[in-house]
Amino acid sequence: MRWKKVLDDMKPYKPGRSIEEVKKQYGLKEVIKLASNENPYGCAPSVQTFIENAGIEPQIYPDGYAGSLRKKLSEKIGVKEEALMFGNGSDEIVMIISRALLGSGTNTIMATPTFPQYAHNAKIEGAEIREIPLQDGQHDLEEFVKAIDDNTSVVWLCNPNNPTGNLIPNDDLLGFLKRVPDNILVVLDEAYFEYITEEGHTDSLTLLEEFPNAIVLRTFSKAYGLAAFRIGYAVGEPKVISYLNTVRSPFNVTSLSLAIAEKALEADKFIKKCNLLNGNEKKRFIAYATNNKLHLFDSEANFVLIEVPGNADEASEKLLTHGFIVRSGEALGTPGYVRVTIGTEEQNTGFFAAFDSLLTDAKLKL
Ligand SMILES: Cc1ncc(COP(=O)(O)O)c(C=O)c1O
């Protein structure tokens, strides 16, 4: 078959190890997965009840326009209905943007390390990838500007950035948007938006009128605790959204996911609670890192990137034996660190105890 040549040296997404797999491998009764930045508090109880009684008609195609959810979300966040597009997770929106704008002869700019799907999709589309190294976990926007040329088609800003968790300061983002030519799409991927605790942080939706070449991606997978239902959305200038809609497959989000996301929009209290609990638990990670003289990146998300003694693959493997699944930084472009989803108070207490034994082993080795 005539596969795109570029696929020969690429690999499909490799999911982290499942809880069941780790239980079996190490003979553990309980295993806690802190590897995929899922919500340790689940979803809102009202949404859980709704799922159980949803009454979806399986034989009917979903509403390809997502009319009901669209109306509710547009009212909630104060944008026009035509400014929205829904995707099968924001993953799919990354793919749609790449398919619509990238190809050979174009280039695309992103940080490194960052969310790997930007480069993955760009590579498949045959675009040149320009990766700008983070500076202390932060996007180096000066270097982004220098990398732009006439063939630049898409700029990706992951904000907060995965895997470091850093947030781009308001003024830096604004200054950057002013300098980007208006024929380049700037993607603000805000998968972790609901977790931001920084006071005075500007909601980037307020920037869209001044910068119609920017688009904001958000998701129901993280703070809303609905990763299993695969639904995310884009907010942008209606003309931009219309182009992307042309690329989108007609029934890309299931009826159940649309209904659940709509219900979840009512759960403001739950989102606030998750933001607060996550913020409190993040402080415990900061204290733990400080007490043990370990570097930890400033995170405004529901995960932290924390230094480990020695090799991160080995540290992750050792944490597995204690029943904790985390992401090794070796594969994320941050060797010597692991990315840990901030769990519940109890989960984190267990995690710190497991990490203590890593530190003890490292001292014994010296
Ligand atoms: C920065 C970022 N963007 C997008 C996604 C994809 O999220 P979704 O579940 O909406 O596809 C993730 C998931 O980890 C992410 O970290």
The ligand as an ORCA input file, in Angstrom:
! r2SCAN-3c Opt
* xyz 0 1
  C      -2.220     20.117     26.580
  C      -3.202     19.098     26.182
  N      -3.994     19.332     25.127
  C      -4.907     18.450     24.740
  C      -5.068     17.254     25.404
  C      -6.072     16.285     24.876
  O      -7.201     16.287     25.658
  P      -8.554     15.603     25.175
  O      -8.845     14.529     26.156
  O      -9.569     16.701     25.179
  O      -8.334     15.061     23.797
  C      -4.270     16.958     26.506
  C      -4.418     15.682     27.210
  O      -3.605     15.236     27.948
  C      -3.315     17.910     26.902
  O      -2.493     17.684     27.927
*
